[in-house]
């Protein structure tokens, strides 16, 4: 029973984080360290596809 309560609490907490992140714009969390990078909201003409010559992994 205690495990179910912890899961539900974590689910609520994650929901709050996602809701606040959506208002800021696109986000991602890295696996190597915990952190978020926010980008400005995009307009209709924004190109969403990644250019092939750019790596997906970017060191900040």
PDB file of N, CA, C and O in Angstrom, chain B, residues numbered from 101:
ATOM      1  N   UNK B 101       0.825  -1.198   0.000  1.00  0.00           N
ATOM      2  CA  UNK B 101       0.000   0.000   0.000  1.00  0.00           C
ATOM      3  C   UNK B 101       0.866   1.258   0.000  1.00  0.00           C
ATOM      4  O   UNK B 101       0.555   2.235  -0.682  1.00  0.00           O
ATOM      5  N   UNK B 102       1.951   1.225   0.769  1.00  0.00           N
ATOM      6  CA  UNK B 102       2.835   2.385   0.842  1.00  0.00           C
ATOM      7  C   UNK B 102       3.489   2.666  -0.516  1.00  0.00           C
ATOM      8  O   UNK B 102       3.683   3.822  -0.891  1.00  0.00           O
ATOM      9  N   UNK B 103       3.826   1.599  -1.245  1.00  0.00           N
ATOM     10  CA  UNK B 103       4.432   1.755  -2.566  1.00  0.00           C
ATOM     11  C   UNK B 103       3.463   2.426  -3.532  1.00  0.00           C
ATOM     12  O   UNK B 103       3.869   3.295  -4.304  1.00  0.00           O
ATOM     13  N   UNK B 104       2.210   2.045  -3.501  1.00  0.00           N
ATOM     14  CA  UNK B 104       1.202   2.662  -4.368  1.00  0.00           C
ATOM     15  C   UNK B 104       1.076   4.143  -4.058  1.00  0.00           C
ATOM     16  O   UNK B 104       0.963   4.959  -4.973  1.00  0.00           O
ATOM     17  N   UNK B 105       1.092   4.501  -2.788  1.00  0.00           N
ATOM     18  CA  UNK B 105       0.983   5.913  -2.403  1.00  0.00           C
ATOM     19  C   UNK B 105       2.175   6.705  -2.925  1.00  0.00           C
ATOM     20  O   UNK B 105       2.010   7.818  -3.424  1.00  0.00           O
ATOM     21  N   UNK B 106       3.384   6.133  -2.813  1.00  0.00           N
ATOM     22  CA  UNK B 106       4.583   6.827  -3.306  1.00  0.00           C
ATOM     23  C   UNK B 106       4.501   7.017  -4.820  1.00  0.00           C
ATOM     24  O   UNK B 106       4.887   8.066  -5.337  1.00  0.00           O
ATOM     25  N   UNK B 107       4.001   6.007  -5.529  1.00  0.00           N
ATOM     26  CA  UNK B 107       3.866   6.097  -6.978  1.00  0.00           C
ATOM     27  C   UNK B 107       2.886   7.204  -7.358  1.00  0.00           C
ATOM     28  O   UNK B 107       3.162   7.991  -8.263  1.00  0.00           O
ATOM     29  N   UNK B 108       1.752   7.269  -6.679  1.00  0.00           N
ATOM     30  CA  UNK B 108       0.752   8.292  -6.976  1.00  0.00           C
ATOM     31  C   UNK B 108       1.291   9.683  -6.663  1.00  0.00           C
ATOM     32  O   UNK B 108       1.024  10.631  -7.401  1.00  0.00           O
ATOM     33  N   UNK B 109       2.044   9.811  -5.578  1.00  0.00           N
ATOM     34  CA  UNK B 109       2.638  11.100  -5.219  1.00  0.00           C
ATOM     35  C   UNK B 109       3.660  11.529  -6.271  1.00  0.00           C
ATOM     36  O   UNK B 109       3.699  12.697  -6.659  1.00  0.00           O
ATOM     37  N   UNK B 110       4.483  10.594  -6.730  1.00  0.00           N
ATOM     38  CA  UNK B 110       5.475  10.896  -7.763  1.00  0.00           C
ATOM     39  C   UNK B 110       4.791  11.281  -9.070  1.00  0.00           C
ATOM     40  O   UNK B 110       5.252  12.180  -9.774  1.00  0.00           O
ATOM     41  N   UNK B 111       3.694  10.606  -9.395  1.00  0.00           N
ATOM     42  CA  UNK B 111       2.942  10.909 -10.614  1.00  0.00           C
ATOM     43  C   UNK B 111       2.372  12.329 -10.560  1.00  0.00           C
ATOM     44  O   UNK B 111       2.413  13.053 -11.555  1.00  0.00           O
ATOM     45  N   UNK B 112       1.845  12.724  -9.409  1.00  0.00           N
ATOM     46  CA  UNK B 112       1.325  14.087  -9.245  1.00  0.00           C
ATOM     47  C   UNK B 112       2.441  15.119  -9.362  1.00  0.00           C
ATOM     48  O   UNK B 112       2.273  16.162  -9.994  1.00  0.00           O
ATOM     49  N   UNK B 113       3.580  14.816  -8.746  1.00  0.00           N
ATOM     50  CA  UNK B 113       4.712  15.744  -8.785  1.00  0.00           C
ATOM     51  C   UNK B 113       5.223  15.917 -10.218  1.00  0.00           C
ATOM     52  O   UNK B 113       5.516  17.034 -10.645  1.00  0.00           O
ATOM     53  N   UNK B 114       5.328  14.811 -10.956  1.00  0.00           N
ATOM     54  CA  UNK B 114       5.766  14.873 -12.349  1.00  0.00           C
ATOM     55  C   UNK B 114       4.774  15.667 -13.192  1.00  0.00           C
ATOM     56  O   UNK B 114       5.182  16.433 -14.065  1.00  0.00           O
ATOM     57  N   UNK B 115       3.486  15.494 -12.944  1.00  0.00           N
ATOM     58  CA  UNK B 115       2.467  16.251 -13.661  1.00  0.00           C
ATOM     59  C   UNK B 115       2.622  17.749 -13.454  1.00  0.00           C
ATOM     60  O   UNK B 115       2.453  18.525 -14.395  1.00  0.00           O
ATOM     61  N   UNK B 116       2.944  18.164 -12.230  1.00  0.00           N
ATOM     62  CA  UNK B 116       3.161  19.585 -11.943  1.00  0.00           C
ATOM     63  C   UNK B 116       4.382  20.110 -12.685  1.00  0.00           C
ATOM     64  O   UNK B 116       4.359  21.217 -13.225  1.00  0.00           O
ATOM     65  N   UNK B 117       5.456  19.311 -12.713  1.00  0.00           N
ATOM     66  CA  UNK B 117       6.674  19.723 -13.419  1.00  0.00           C
ATOM     67  C   UNK B 117       6.401  19.883 -14.908  1.00  0.00           C
ATOM     68  O   UNK B 117       6.831  20.863 -15.517  1.00  0.00           O
ATOM     69  N   UNK B 118       5.689  18.926 -15.498  1.00  0.00           N
ATOM     70  CA  UNK B 118       5.390  18.985 -16.932  1.00  0.00           C
ATOM     71  C   UNK B 118       4.503  20.179 -17.245  1.00  0.00           C
ATOM     72  O   UNK B 118       4.728  20.868 -18.240  1.00  0.00           O
ATOM     73  N   UNK B 119       3.512  20.433 -16.422  1.00  0.00           N
ATOM     74  CA  UNK B 119       2.603  21.556 -16.660  1.00  0.00           C
ATOM     75  C   UNK B 119       3.354  22.887 -16.613  1.00  0.00           C
ATOM     76  O   UNK B 119       3.107  23.761 -17.444  1.00  0.00           O
ATOM     77  N   UNK B 120       4.264  23.050 -15.656  1.00  0.00           N
ATOM     78  CA  UNK B 120       5.030  24.297 -15.574  1.00  0.00           C
ATOM     79  C   UNK B 120       6.032  24.403 -16.721  1.00  0.00           C
ATOM     80  O   UNK B 120       6.307  25.504 -17.197  1.00  0.00           O
ATOM     81  N   UNK B 121       6.582  23.269 -17.174  1.00  0.00           N
ATOM     82  CA  UNK B 121       7.545  23.285 -18.273  1.00  0.00           C
ATOM     83  C   UNK B 121       6.879  23.645 -19.592  1.00  0.00           C
ATOM     84  O   UNK B 121       7.483  24.333 -20.415  1.00  0.00           O
ATOM     85  N   UNK B 122       5.649  23.197 -19.811  1.00  0.00           N
ATOM     86  CA  UNK B 122       4.956  23.484 -21.066  1.00  0.00           C
ATOM     87  C   UNK B 122       4.715  24.975 -21.254  1.00  0.00           C
ATOM     88  O   UNK B 122       4.690  25.460 -22.385  1.00  0.00           O
ATOM     89  N   UNK B 123       4.538  25.700 -20.168  1.00  0.00           N
ATOM     90  CA  UNK B 123       4.319  27.141 -20.293  1.00  0.00           C
ATOM     91  C   UNK B 123       5.595  27.875 -20.691  1.00  0.00           C
ATOM     92  O   UNK B 123       5.530  28.983 -21.223  1.00  0.00           O
ATOM     93  N   UNK B 124       6.760  27.266 -20.437  1.00  0.00           N
ATOM     94  CA  UNK B 124       8.040  27.886 -20.774  1.00  0.00           C
ATOM     95  C   UNK B 124       8.448  27.631 -22.217  1.00  0.00           C
ATOM     96  O   UNK B 124       9.151  28.451 -22.807  1.00  0.00           O
ATOM     97  N   UNK B 125       8.031  26.531 -22.792  1.00  0.00           N
ATOM     98  CA  UNK B 125       8.434  26.169 -24.143  1.00  0.00           C
ATOM     99  C   UNK B 125       9.031  24.776 -24.151  1.00  0.00           C
ATOM    100  O   UNK B 125       8.957  24.073 -23.143  1.00  0.00           O
ATOM    101  N   UNK B 126       9.628  24.354 -25.271  1.00  0.00           N
ATOM    102  CA  UNK B 126      10.196  23.001 -25.356  1.00  0.00           C
ATOM    103  C   UNK B 126      11.292  22.777 -24.315  1.00  0.00           C
ATOM    104  O   UNK B 126      12.081  23.681 -24.041  1.00  0.00           O
ATOM    105  N   UNK B 127      11.342  21.606 -23.747  1.00  0.00           N
ATOM    106  CA  UNK B 127      12.300  21.272 -22.691  1.00  0.00           C
ATOM    107  C   UNK B 127      12.883  19.889 -22.942  1.00  0.00           C
ATOM    108  O   UNK B 127      12.307  19.076 -23.664  1.00  0.00           O
ATOM    109  N   UNK B 128      14.030  19.640 -22.334  1.00  0.00           N
ATOM    110  CA  UNK B 128      14.513  18.264 -22.267  1.00  0.00           C
ATOM    111  C   UNK B 128      15.369  18.103 -21.024  1.00  0.00           C
ATOM    112  O   UNK B 128      15.941  19.071 -20.524  1.00  0.00           O
ATOM    113  N   UNK B 129      15.454  16.885 -20.531  1.00  0.00           N
ATOM    114  CA  UNK B 129      16.260  16.570 -19.358  1.00  0.00           C
ATOM    115  C   UNK B 129      17.337  15.604 -19.800  1.00  0.00           C
ATOM    116  O   UNK B 129      17.043  14.593 -20.437  1.00  0.00           O
ATOM    117  N   UNK B 130      18.589  15.905 -19.468  1.00  0.00           N
ATOM    118  CA  UNK B 130      19.686  15.038 -19.877  1.00  0.00           C
ATOM    119  C   UNK B 130      19.794  13.853 -18.940  1.00  0.00           C
ATOM    120  O   UNK B 130      19.383  13.934 -17.782  1.00  0.00           O
ATOM    121  N   UNK B 131      20.345  12.750 -19.432  1.00  0.00           N
ATOM    122  CA  UNK B 131      20.547  11.556 -18.619  1.00  0.00           C
ATOM    123  C   UNK B 131      21.803  11.691 -17.758  1.00  0.00           C
ATOM    124  O   UNK B 131      21.848  11.144 -16.656  1.00  0.00           O
ATOM    125  N   UNK B 132      22.827  12.409 -18.237  1.00  0.00           N
ATOM    126  CA  UNK B 132      24.092  12.495 -17.522  1.00  0.00           C
ATOM    127  C   UNK B 132      23.953  13.284 -16.228  1.00  0.00           C
ATOM    128  O   UNK B 132      24.534  12.916 -15.207  1.00  0.00           O
ATOM    129  N   UNK B 133      23.216  14.325 -16.266  1.00  0.00           N
ATOM    130  CA  UNK B 133      22.973  15.116 -15.067  1.00  0.00           C
ATOM    131  C   UNK B 133      21.565  15.669 -15.138  1.00  0.00           C
ATOM    132  O   UNK B 133      21.003  15.811 -16.224  1.00  0.00           O
ATOM    133  N   UNK B 134      21.003  15.976 -14.006  1.00  0.00           N
ATOM    134  CA  UNK B 134      19.635  16.481 -13.976  1.00  0.00           C
ATOM    135  C   UNK B 134      19.671  17.972 -14.284  1.00  0.00           C
ATOM    136  O   UNK B 134      20.359  18.736 -13.607  1.00  0.00           O
ATOM    137  N   UNK B 135      18.941  18.374 -15.289  1.00  0.00           N
ATOM    138  CA  UNK B 135      18.880  19.779 -15.660  1.00  0.00           C
ATOM    139  C   UNK B 135      17.917  19.960 -16.809  1.00  0.00           C
ATOM    140  O   UNK B 135      17.626  19.009 -17.535  1.00  0.00           O
ATOM    141  N   UNK B 136      17.427  21.154 -16.981  1.00  0.00           N
ATOM    142  CA  UNK B 136      16.516  21.429 -18.083  1.00  0.00           C
ATOM    143  C   UNK B 136      17.049  22.583 -18.908  1.00  0.00           C
ATOM    144  O   UNK B 136      17.721  23.478 -18.396  1.00  0.00           O
ATOM    145  N   UNK B 137      16.744  22.548 -20.163  1.00  0.00           N
ATOM    146  CA  UNK B 137      17.090  23.634 -21.067  1.00  0.00           C
ATOM    147  C   UNK B 137      15.793  24.103 -21.685  1.00  0.00           C
ATOM    148  O   UNK B 137      15.065  23.309 -22.281  1.00  0.00           O
ATOM    149  N   UNK B 138      15.495  25.385 -21.549  1.00  0.00           N
ATOM    150  CA  UNK B 138      14.260  25.892 -22.137  1.00  0.00           C
ATOM    151  C   UNK B 138      14.585  26.700 -23.381  1.00  0.00           C
ATOM    152  O   UNK B 138      15.609  27.379 -23.452  1.00  0.00           O
ATOM    153  N   UNK B 139      13.705  26.614 -24.346  1.00  0.00           N
ATOM    154  CA  UNK B 139      13.843  27.339 -25.600  1.00  0.00           C
ATOM    155  C   UNK B 139      12.635  28.254 -25.744  1.00  0.00           C
ATOM    156  O   UNK B 139      11.565  27.959 -25.212  1.00  0.00           O
ATOM    157  N   UNK B 140      12.799  29.353 -26.453  1.00  0.00           N
ATOM    158  CA  UNK B 140      11.630  30.211 -26.668  1.00  0.00           C
ATOM    159  C   UNK B 140      10.570  29.474 -27.480  1.00  0.00           C
ATOM    160  O   UNK B 140      10.879  28.568 -28.254  1.00  0.00           O
ATOM    161  N   UNK B 141       9.334  29.874 -27.290  1.00  0.00           N
ATOM    162  CA  UNK B 141       8.254  29.235 -28.050  1.00  0.00           C
ATOM    163  C   UNK B 141       8.466  29.490 -29.539  1.00  0.00           C
ATOM    164  O   UNK B 141       8.919  30.560 -29.944  1.00  0.00           O
ATOM    165  N   UNK B 142       8.131  28.490 -30.337  1.00  0.00           N
ATOM    166  CA  UNK B 142       8.387  28.578 -31.766  1.00  0.00           C
ATOM    167  C   UNK B 142       7.185  29.148 -32.507  1.00  0.00           C
ATOM    168  O   UNK B 142       6.051  29.101 -32.029  1.00  0.00           O
ATOM    169  N   UNK B 143       7.466  29.682 -33.675  1.00  0.00           N
ATOM    170  CA  UNK B 143       6.379  30.186 -34.507  1.00  0.00           C
ATOM    171  C   UNK B 143       6.001  29.130 -35.546  1.00  0.00           C
ATOM    172  O   UNK B 143       6.599  28.055 -35.580  1.00  0.00           O
ATOM    173  N   UNK B 144       5.034  29.423 -36.376  1.00  0.00           N
ATOM    174  CA  UNK B 144       4.511  28.466 -37.352  1.00  0.00           C
ATOM    175  C   UNK B 144       5.574  28.084 -38.382  1.00  0.00           C
ATOM    176  O   UNK B 144       5.587  26.947 -38.853  1.00  0.00           O
ATOM    177  N   UNK B 145       6.462  29.007 -38.739  1.00  0.00           N
ATOM    178  CA  UNK B 145       7.449  28.757 -39.783  1.00  0.00           C
ATOM    179  C   UNK B 145       8.695  28.036 -39.276  1.00  0.00           C
ATOM    180  O   UNK B 145       9.634  27.826 -40.044  1.00  0.00           O
ATOM    181  N   UNK B 146       8.722  27.655 -38.006  1.00  0.00           N
ATOM    182  CA  UNK B 146       9.902  27.005 -37.442  1.00  0.00           C
ATOM    183  C   UNK B 146      10.090  25.617 -38.044  1.00  0.00           C
ATOM    184  O   UNK B 146       9.140  24.841 -38.148  1.00  0.00           O
ATOM    185  N   UNK B 147      11.324  25.312 -38.439  1.00  0.00           N
ATOM    186  CA  UNK B 147      11.627  24.023 -39.052  1.00  0.00           C
ATOM    187  C   UNK B 147      11.932  23.019 -37.940  1.00  0.00           C
ATOM    188  O   UNK B 147      12.934  23.157 -37.239  1.00  0.00           O
ATOM    189  N   UNK B 148      11.070  22.008 -37.775  1.00  0.00           N
ATOM    190  CA  UNK B 148      11.208  21.078 -36.651  1.00  0.00           C
ATOM    191  C   UNK B 148      12.151  19.918 -36.929  1.00  0.00           C
ATOM    192  O   UNK B 148      12.564  19.235 -35.992  1.00  0.00           O
ATOM    193  N   UNK B 149      12.502  19.676 -38.177  1.00  0.00           N
ATOM    194  CA  UNK B 149      13.370  18.545 -38.480  1.00  0.00           C
ATOM    195  C   UNK B 149      14.825  18.901 -38.233  1.00  0.00           C
ATOM    196  O   UNK B 149      15.272  20.012 -38.521  1.00  0.00           O
ATOM    197  N   UNK B 150      15.562  17.922 -37.686  1.00  0.00           N
ATOM    198  CA  UNK B 150      16.981  18.110 -37.395  1.00  0.00           C
ATOM    199  C   UNK B 150      17.780  18.003 -38.690  1.00  0.00           C
ATOM    200  O   UNK B 150      17.534  17.121 -39.513  1.00  0.00           O
ATOM    201  N   UNK B 151      18.741  18.914 -38.860  1.00  0.00           N
ATOM    202  CA  UNK B 151      19.638  18.818 -40.007  1.00  0.00           C
ATOM    203  C   UNK B 151      20.513  17.581 -39.836  1.00  0.00           C
ATOM    204  O   UNK B 151      20.961  17.301 -38.724  1.00  0.00           O
ATOM    205  N   UNK B 152      20.761  16.849 -40.891  1.00  0.00           N
ATOM    206  CA  UNK B 152      21.478  15.576 -40.800  1.00  0.00           C
ATOM    207  C   UNK B 152      22.929  15.732 -40.344  1.00  0.00           C
ATOM    208  O   UNK B 152      23.472  14.805 -39.743  1.00  0.00           O
ATOM    209  N   UNK B 153      23.565  16.850 -40.604  1.00  0.00           N
ATOM    210  CA  UNK B 153      24.976  16.995 -40.252  1.00  0.00           C
ATOM    211  C   UNK B 153      25.193  17.433 -38.801  1.00  0.00           C
ATOM    212  O   UNK B 153      26.341  17.587 -38.383  1.00  0.00           O
ATOM    213  N   UNK B 154      24.140  17.637 -38.033  1.00  0.00           N
ATOM    214  CA  UNK B 154      24.272  18.021 -36.634  1.00  0.00           C
ATOM    215  C   UNK B 154      24.032  16.813 -35.737  1.00  0.00           C
ATOM    216  O   UNK B 154      23.132  16.011 -35.985  1.00  0.00           O
ATOM    217  N   UNK B 155      24.839  16.694 -34.703  1.00  0.00           N
ATOM    218  CA  UNK B 155      24.701  15.594 -33.752  1.00  0.00           C
ATOM    219  C   UNK B 155      23.519  15.842 -32.831  1.00  0.00           C
ATOM    220  O   UNK B 155      23.154  16.989 -32.575  1.00  0.00           O
ATOM    221  N   UNK B 156      22.918  14.760 -32.330  1.00  0.00           N
ATOM    222  CA  UNK B 156      21.837  14.887 -31.353  1.00  0.00           C
ATOM    223  C   UNK B 156      22.385  15.247 -29.978  1.00  0.00           C
ATOM    224  O   UNK B 156      21.696  15.900 -29.194  1.00  0.00           O
ATOM    225  N   UNK B 157      23.610  14.833 -29.673  1.00  0.00           N
ATOM    226  CA  UNK B 157      24.208  15.089 -28.363  1.00  0.00           C
ATOM    227  C   UNK B 157      25.011  16.376 -28.407  1.00  0.00           C
ATOM    228  O   UNK B 157      25.979  16.490 -29.159  1.00  0.00           O
ATOM    229  N   UNK B 158      24.614  17.326 -27.612  1.00  0.00           N
ATOM    230  CA  UNK B 158      25.294  18.616 -27.558  1.00  0.00           C
ATOM    231  C   UNK B 158      25.762  18.837 -26.133  1.00  0.00           C
ATOM    232  O   UNK B 158      24.956  18.816 -25.203  1.00  0.00           O
ATOM    233  N   UNK B 159      27.053  19.049 -25.954  1.00  0.00           N
ATOM    234  CA  UNK B 159      27.593  19.334 -24.625  1.00  0.00           C
ATOM    235  C   UNK B 159      27.407  20.810 -24.335  1.00  0.00           C
ATOM    236  O   UNK B 159      27.798  21.659 -25.137  1.00  0.00           O
ATOM    237  N   UNK B 160      26.817  21.118 -23.199  1.00  0.00           N
ATOM    238  CA  UNK B 160      26.607  22.514 -22.809  1.00  0.00           C
ATOM    239  C   UNK B 160      27.654  22.955 -21.820  1.00  0.00           C
ATOM    240  O   UNK B 160      27.640  24.104 -21.376  1.00  0.00           O
TER     241      UNK B 160
END
